[in-house]
């Protein structure tokens, strides 16, 4: 198993978190791989058998994805809110959904399929994805107010009172919610919960018990258990045990990149 990431160029950095690739050869994780919500939207290129192109919207809870013994993927992971200027539709329409790229970009999807099928190697595919996205670089930055609010949420690991975002964006609660749904596909409250979960997962390799819960920003262990069950489908302890057996697939160190 090999998982790698690469950073976007400066022009795309405000929109894209990273490019990533996953190659599987041999035994696949028993029961599949648990993909956690991260607030991001991905354009996924499945190279396992031909070239399949899909848009995977932001997730509100984890999904267990079956993996075959031989699989090959490359993808673009957009920052929360970064995909909307490219896709040009309310991202709430894609939340918890997987949609064929051809349904959104019929002409571009044909071009992407042909060109991605003609190149070999992870670095070359990342470079091609970047060129294709630069060709669609939006003339406008999208919702700048939402971008500032998202940066605040992510920088604070989700520890942001949702009401404070009204001041950041200069609008009332309903407008904040509506604009987040359009630009991110999630409510600000859900994005805060996801950011806190992601922070907790990072800390899980070095902390445990009540110390882990408090360091991750939960009120107590009971609060952490409730949030983990809601967002991952497992208790914190069960999640850590599962990752010890399966490995953190979307981690360059754990996947042997």
KOLMIDREN-126800 format. One line per field, with one value per residue (C-alpha): x, z, y; residue in one letter. Coordinates in steps of 0.25 Angstrom, whole numbers, plus 5000, padded with zeros to 4 digits. Each point is the difference from the previous one (the first is absolute). Layout:
<atoms>
xx c(X:...)
zz c(Z:...)
yy c(Y:...)
code c(A:...)
</atoms>
This chain:
<atoms>
xx c(5000:5005:4994:5006:4996:5005:4998:4993:5007:4998:4989:4992:5004:4988:4991:5007:5005:5008:5001:5000:5002:4998:5005:4996:5006:4998:4991:4990:4995:4990:4986:5005:5006:4993:5000:4998:4993:5010:4991:5007:4994:5009:5000:5004:5007:4998:5011:4998:4993:4999:4998:4988:4998:4991:4997:5000:4992:5003:4996:4992:5004:5010:4999:5006:5005:5003:5014:5004:5014:5004:4996:5005:4995:5005:4991:4999:4996:4994:5001:4986:4993:5011:4992:4988:5007:5004:4987:4991:4988:4996:5008:4989:4995:5012:5001:5001:4999:5009:4997:5006:5009:4993:4987:5006:5011:4996:5011:5011:4997:5003:5013:5004:4997:5008:5012:5001:4999:5012:5010:5007:5006:4995:5008:4996:4985:5001:5007:4989:4989:5006:5000:4986:4995:5009:4992:4987:5006:4988:5000:4994:5005:4986:4994:5012:4992:4997:5015:5004:4990:5005:5015:4996:4993:5011:5011:4993:4997:4985:5001:4992:4986:4991:4994:5014:5000:4988:5010:5011:4991:4991:4987:4989:5000:4991:5009:5012:4993:4995:5014:5007:4990:5003:5015:5004:4988:4999:4995:5011:4996:5002:5014:5004:4996:5008:5012:5000:4999:5012:5008:4997:5004:5014:5001:4996:5014:5005:4989:4989:4988:4996:5013:4997:4986:5003:5012:4991:4990:4989:4993:5003:5002:4985:4999:5011:4994:4987:5007:5008:4988:4992:5012:5008:4990:5009:5004:5014:5006:4994:5005:5014:5000:4995:5011:5010:4996:4997:5009:4998:4998:5000:5013:5013:5008:4990:4998:5015:5001)
zz c(5000:4996:5003:4996:5000:4993:5002:4989:4994:5006:4990:5005:5014:5005:4994:5001:5012:4993:4989:5005:4994:5006:4994:5006:4996:5009:5011:5002:5014:5005:5000:4992:5004:5009:4994:5010:4996:4998:4995:4986:4986:4991:4985:5000:4988:5001:4991:5005:4987:4990:5004:5009:5004:5012:5009:5015:5008:5014:5010:5013:5006:4997:4989:4999:4986:4994:4994:4990:5001:4988:4999:4995:5002:4999:5005:5002:5015:5000:5013:5007:4991:4989:4990:4998:4991:4991:5000:5001:5007:5014:5006:5010:4987:5001:5015:5003:4985:4989:4987:4986:4996:4986:5006:5004:4990:4987:4991:5010:5005:4987:4998:5014:4998:4987:5005:5014:4993:4991:5011:5010:5014:5012:4998:4985:5004:5011:4990:4990:5010:5004:4985:4998:5012:4997:4987:5008:5010:5004:4998:5013:5014:5004:5013:5007:5013:5001:4997:5012:5009:4995:5003:5014:5003:4994:5007:5014:4998:5000:5013:4995:5005:4988:5004:4998:4986:4998:5004:4991:4988:5003:4999:5008:5004:4988:4990:5006:4999:4986:4995:5007:4993:4987:5001:5009:4999:5015:5011:5009:5012:4992:4995:5014:5005:4988:5003:5015:4996:4990:5011:5010:4989:4999:5016:5001:4996:5013:5010:5006:5010:5006:4997:4985:5001:5006:4991:4988:5005:5006:5013:5005:4996:4998:4991:4992:4999:4995:4989:4996:4999:4992:4990:4999:5004:5011:5014:5001:5005:4989:4990:5005:5000:4986:4995:5007:4992:4987:5000:4997:4985:4997:5007:4992:5012:5003:4986:4997:4990)
yy c(5000:5014:5013:5013:5015:5012:5015:5009:5012:5014:5003:4988:5000:5008:4990:4986:4993:4990:4990:4985:4987:4986:4987:4986:4987:4988:4998:5011:5004:4990:5007:5012:5013:5010:5014:5011:5013:5011:5011:4999:4996:4991:4998:4985:4993:4985:4994:4986:4995:5011:5015:5003:5014:5004:5012:4996:5010:5004:4989:5002:4987:4989:4990:4986:4999:4986:4999:4989:4993:5008:5014:5013:5014:5015:5011:5015:5004:5013:5009:5002:5010:4999:4992:5009:5010:4989:4992:5012:4994:5000:4989:4995:4993:4991:4998:4985:4997:4994:5006:4997:5011:4999:5004:5014:5002:4992:5006:5001:4986:4994:5008:4996:4985:5000:5007:4993:4987:5004:5003:4991:5002:5008:5012:5002:4998:5010:5010:4997:5002:5014:5004:4996:5008:5012:5000:5002:5009:5009:5015:5003:4994:4995:5004:5007:5001:4985:4998:5009:4993:4986:5004:5004:4987:4992:5008:4998:4985:5003:5007:5012:5005:4999:5014:5006:4997:5010:5011:4995:4999:5013:4993:4993:4985:4996:5007:4993:4986:5003:5004:4989:4990:5006:5001:4989:4990:5000:5008:5008:4991:4987:5006:5003:4986:4994:5009:4996:4985:5001:5007:4988:4990:5007:5000:4985:4995:5007:5001:4992:5001:5013:5007:4997:5005:5013:5003:4998:5010:4991:5003:4986:4986:4998:5012:4994:4986:5006:5008:4988:4991:5011:5003:4987:4990:4995:5003:5007:4987:4992:5010:4999:4985:5000:5009:4992:4988:5006:5012:5015:4998:5015:5003:5000:4994:4989:4996:4999:5012)
code c(X:X:X:X:X:X:X:X:X:X:X:X:X:X:X:X:X:X:X:X:X:X:X:X:X:X:X:X:X:X:X:X:X:X:X:X:X:X:X:X:X:X:X:X:X:X:X:X:X:X:X:X:X:X:X:X:X:X:X:X:X:X:X:X:X:X:X:X:X:X:X:X:X:X:X:X:X:X:X:X:X:X:X:X:X:X:X:X:X:X:X:X:X:X:X:X:X:X:X:X:X:X:X:X:X:X:X:X:X:X:X:X:X:X:X:X:X:X:X:X:X:X:X:X:X:X:X:X:X:X:X:X:X:X:X:X:X:X:X:X:X:X:X:X:X:X:X:X:X:X:X:X:X:X:X:X:X:X:X:X:X:X:X:X:X:X:X:X:X:X:X:X:X:X:X:X:X:X:X:X:X:X:X:X:X:X:X:X:X:X:X:X:X:X:X:X:X:X:X:X:X:X:X:X:X:X:X:X:X:X:X:X:X:X:X:X:X:X:X:X:X:X:X:X:X:X:X:X:X:X:X:X:X:X:X:X:X:X:X:X:X:X:X:X:X:X:X:X:X:X:X:X:X:X:X:X:X)
</atoms>
